[in-house]
Amino acid sequence: MKYRPLGKTGIEVSEIGFGAWALGEDWWGRQSDSDSLAALEKAVELGVNHIDTAAAYGGGKSERIIRDFLKGRAGKVYVATKVAPQTHIWRPSPWEKWDAAYSEAYLRQDVETRLRNLGTDCLDICFLHTWTRAWNRDPGPLLALAKLRKEGKIRAVGISTPEHDQDAVNDPMKAGLLDAVQVIYNLFDQDASAELLPTAQAAGTGVIVRVAFDEGSLTGKYTPDTQFPENDFRRTYFKGERLRDTVERVEEIRKDVAGSGYALPQAALLYPLAQPGVSAVIPGIRNPAQADLNTAVADLPPLPRPLVEKLRRHAWRRGVWYP
Ligand SMILES: NC(=O)c1ccc[n+]([C@@H]2O[C@H](COP(=O)([O-])OP(=O)(O)OC[C@H]3O[C@@H](n4cnc5c(N)ncnc54)[C@H](OP(=O)(O)O)[C@@H]3O)[C@@H](O)[C@H]2O)c1
């Protein structure tokens, strides 16, 4: 495993972190707690030192499994969690006022719940789970989180970018309000290279990359006939012709990766890690086999520059597919 600084936080993060969304069990079909615990065990044994979770993942279930896993464990494993907007509007419109979503009173109370769920007295990283650029002129929630940081309840303050407008976090980064951001970056969605990543680098903001596999498609395992179980959001994400269109594009990527010595899932994780400014990537991990495969990627040599350049052509500006 290799480690990189998370901006100016003083935290060194493993290049591969653990994405724990599926551990909440409400969006990804069936997930057994024993698989979740075994996956965490394997990943940490192989050098993973940070886990990403959220209040919204199973109503805190993902956080509580992580708490149980970390109980009595020697050695520091950092946990990033996310506060959900009180409105539960995941794509806030510019008309919405921030105090409906993230008033200081709500943030204080919710951070206490996150601390309890994780069994700790300080959150390593606390992200706001969504944002709108309309709040940049009056970033009250970030000032409230900065107070909680000063009080010792939070170590690093961040925003997980809204997928419809990731560059919305650029101004708060420039204003020095964000220790870390969580960002979508993958072989399809490369827009963050234009503005967001250079801004983060200049501001000393740590960048954690999510959805490197495009919800699994970039592992190359889907076909146009893949069926997703009940209660799996991928039924919607890849609905209609989206799955077929995605698989066609993945096959084009596979051709470019062939002969390079990297398997497609490995290239998918190494691609964001090859972008200047990226601290770590957090693939979703559901079982020990995925923990093994995904952590091993950090021991490979970085993608050679010519391959990185070649893969740029797969950028796909398809819009937002989340419900
Ligand atoms: N707004 C936000 O803040 C936000 C949004 C999305 C994600 N996230 C965070 O980012 C993390 C990563 O994103 P994600 O989990 O949505 O998507 P992802 O990393 O693109 O895909 C993860 C899924 O791919 C499959 N997979 C993982 N490793 C594999 C391998 N080596 N080979 C084949 N299949 C593999 C697993 O599902 P199956 O085994 O079921 O196929 C896994 O759940 C999340 O867990 C979460 O922590 C945050």
The ligand as an ORCA input file, in Angstrom:
! r2SCAN-3c Opt
* xyz 0 1
  N     -22.567     11.662     -2.798
  C     -21.646     10.974     -2.191
  O     -21.065     11.464     -1.279
  C     -21.318      9.587     -2.661
  C     -21.992      9.015     -3.761
  C     -21.590      7.756     -4.212
  C     -20.551      7.095     -3.558
  N     -19.937      7.647     -2.466
  C     -18.837      6.943     -1.747
  O     -17.913      6.436     -2.707
  C     -17.793      5.012     -2.573
  C     -17.520      4.393     -3.933
  O     -18.598      4.596     -4.806
  P     -19.660      3.446     -5.126
  O     -19.541      2.364     -4.121
  O     -20.968      4.128     -5.294
  O     -19.279      2.929     -6.568
  P     -18.007      2.262     -7.269
  O     -16.836      2.311     -6.379
  O     -17.929      2.841     -8.613
  O     -18.529      0.748     -7.449
  C     -18.558     -0.088     -6.345
  C     -19.222     -1.422     -6.654
  O     -18.529     -2.146     -7.680
  C     -18.467     -3.540     -7.327
  N     -17.034     -3.875     -7.189
  C     -16.129     -3.350     -6.319
  N     -14.899     -3.846     -6.533
  C     -15.002     -4.702     -7.559
  C     -14.065     -5.505     -8.254
  N     -12.760     -5.512     -7.944
  N     -14.521     -6.268     -9.280
  C     -15.841     -6.276     -9.622
  N     -16.781     -5.537     -9.003
  C     -16.356     -4.739     -7.980
  C     -19.249     -3.710     -6.031
  O     -20.641     -4.004     -6.302
  P     -21.186     -5.471     -6.669
  O     -20.303     -6.475     -6.052
  O     -22.590     -5.483     -6.159
  O     -21.180     -5.506     -8.175
  C     -19.168     -2.327     -5.441
  O     -20.207     -2.047     -4.538
  C     -19.111      4.591     -1.911
  O     -19.031      3.319     -1.309
  C     -19.318      5.734     -0.942
  O     -18.506      5.547      0.200
  C     -20.292      8.894     -2.036
*
